[in-house]
Amino acid sequence: MESVLGISGNQVFLYPASDLAVIVSEHNPAETLNQKSGMDHARVIADCFQHSTVLPFRFGTVFHDDESLRKSIRSNQRQFQGNIDKLRGKTEMHLKIFVDDCCAHALEKHLPAEGVGREFLGNLRENATRTRERQTRARAVSFQMHRLFMPLDEEVSCRVTESGKMVLDIAHLIDRKHIERYQNKFASTSAMMRECQMQVSGPWPPYHFVHRLTRAAHAPAQPAAAPVAPPLAAIREAIPAMA
């Protein structure tokens, strides 16, 4: 790890923790963590991901000393190891899909000139109906993507832009060995679905799926890190854990 630099250009260290290793770097609490810090954090995780299975800690996880780091790893070791086993050899691909909203006019605000009247209540019902229509359409597109790409797991979110487009953000968990097949499927799917604008990115460390697996775990009061199998950032800023 000698050539890998962490936040603020600090040296990154491999911290052995039984069957895991934690990637850490020194952090000065007087220094504010900013956008560049987040980019440095992500870069180290991406570098580690090229060589091992990584469980990224949330950006900003800090341990005040080595003992607090050791305690955190010991108390969560079984969960970390289980997550590494589940994510070993996996990667995350990200789809962003823009769909023309079949109910774009629903974005208009229907507010009565005065008081609450029949027109206002009617508009509330219309808006509720349009929301259901959007949800139905989003589910249909999401289901279609699932059937086409056949991911091992997925995370889906949907929002509506001011211009009236629905945007679906879809994270797919796949085997690393199937990246090229996924990219080829994207090329054919985007050509076929001309009514949608599609973007793909990845492969990424499985951010969405790590945090899903660890939501129920006890989180340290300080900001967070990541473990690696085997070979996670004292003060130390925790980065990832690998296997």
N, C-alpha and C positions, 0 to 999 in steps of 0.2 A: 504493500500500500504506500510505499515511499513516494511514488510519483503522483498520488492522489491528494489534492488539497481540498479542505472543507470550507466552511464559512469563514469569510475574511482572510482567506488564504492560509488558514491554520492547518498544520499537519494532521492527517487522519491516522488513527491507530486501530489495530485489530485487538479487541478485548475478549480473550477466551472466556467462555462461560459454559462449562461442561460440554455437551454436544453442540452447543451454539457458539457463535462468535458475534460480538457486537462491534460495529464500526462507530468510533467516537472521535470527537475532536475537542480541544479545549475551547471554552467560551468565556469571554469577559462579560460579566453581567452589566457592565457600564455601557456596552455596545448594544444599540438597538437592532433587533432583527427586522430587516426590511425585505423589499421585493427581491433584491439581488441575493440576499441571504437564502431566500426560498429557492432561487434558481441554483445556487451552489449546493444546497441540500439535495435537490432533485438530480443534479448532475452526478453527485457521489453515488446515489442510489442506482442511477442508470448504469454507471461504470461497474458497480458490484453485480448488477443484474446480468451483465454479459458473461459472468463467470460462475454464478451460483444462484440458488433460490433465495429470494430476499423478502423479508417482511418489513416494509417501510414503517417506521414510527411516524406519527404525525409531526409535521414541521413545528419546531419550537420546543420539543421535549428536552428538558434539561435536568440533569442529576447534579446535586451539589457536591457530591464526593463519590469516591469509588465504592464505599460501603452501600450508599443508597442505590447505586447502579446494581451491585451484586444482589441486594435484597429484592429489587424489582425483578431481576431475571430469575432468581430462585422461586419467587412466589408465582411467577407466570410461566415457568419453564414447560410444564406439561402442555399448556395451551399453545405456546410458541411452537413446540415440537409438532403438535398435532396439526397446526396451521401450515407448517412447512411441508409436512407429509401430504397435505391436501393440495398444496400449490406447487409441488415439485414438478418441474418440467412444463409449467403452465405460463402463459403470458396473457396480457390484456390487449384487445383491439378495441378501438373507439369509433363508432359511427355517429355522424351528425346528419340528420335528415330534415330538410326544409320542405314543408308541405303547404300548398296554398290552402288557406282556411276556407272551408265550405261555408262558414258563417262569419266572414270577416266583418260584416256590418255590425256584428254583436259587440264590437269594440266601442261603438258609439255609446256615450253616456246618455241614458234616458232619465233625466231628472225633471220633475214637474216644476212649473213656474212657481207654484205656491201650494203648500200643503201636501198631504198624501191623499191621492185620489185614485179613481178607477184606472186612469191611464198609467199611473206609476206602478200599481199592482200588476197590470197587464204586462208592463215592461219587465218586471221582476220574473214573471212566468216565462216570458220569451228568453230572457237571459239564462234562466235555469235550463230551458230546453236546448239552447245553443251550447251551453256548457256540456250537457250530456252528449250532444252530437259530436263535439270535439273529442270528448273522452272515448267515445265509441270508435271514431276514426283513428285516434292515436293507438288504441288497443289493436285495431285491425292492422295498421302498419307495423306495429311492434311484433305482432304474431307472424306476419309475413316475413319479417327479417329473421325471426327465430327459426322459422321453417326452412328458409333459404340457407342460412349460415350454420345452423345446428350447433350452437355453442354449448360448452359444458355448463355454463352458468351465465347469468346476465343481470345487469342493473339498468333500469330504464327511467328517464325523467322526461317531462314534456312541459313546454311553456309556449305562450303566444306572444309574438313580437308586435310592436306598434303598427307595423305595416300589414298585419293580418295574417302572417305566416305562422304555422305551428312548427316548432323546432323540437325534434326528438333527439335526446342524447342517449346513446345506447352503448354500454360497456359490455363486451363479450369476453368471456374467459375461454381460451382455447389451448390446445397443446402447441408447444413451440414448433414441433415438427410439421404443423399444418398451416404455418404462416403464409407460405406461398399459395397454397390452395385457397385460403381465405381471401387473399388479395386478388386472385383470379376470379373468385366468385363475386367480389365487389365490382370488378370491371364489367362483368356480364350483367350484374343486377342493375348498376347505375345506367347502363345503356338501355336496359329493358324498361325501367321505371322512369319514363321521360317526364311524368307529371311531378316528380320529386327531384330536388337537388340534393345530392349525397356527397359527403366527405368522409374520408377514412384517415385514421392516424394510428400509429403503433408500429411495431410491438412496444408495449409499455410494461413496467413492473405492475403486478396486479393490485393497484391501489384500492380500487373499489371493493375488491373481494377480501383483502386483508382487513380493512376497517369493518366490513360486515362481520367477519369471523371474530373480531376482537371487541365488538360493541358491548358485550356483556361483561367483559373483564374489568377488573378494578384498574382505574387509570391513576397514574401518579399525579400528585397535586402540581408538580412542576410541569413546564412545557415538555414535548416528547421526542423519541428516537426510533431505531429499527434493528431487529436481530437477523443474523445470517446463519445458514446451516452448513457444516460447522464453519467455520467461521461463519453485533448490532452497533448516539454521540453523546465537564467535570469542573471550577465547574466544568462538566462535559456535556457537549451538545450531542444527543444521540441521533444516529442516522439510520442504518438498517441492520437487521440481523440476517444472517445467511445460513444456508445449509449445504 
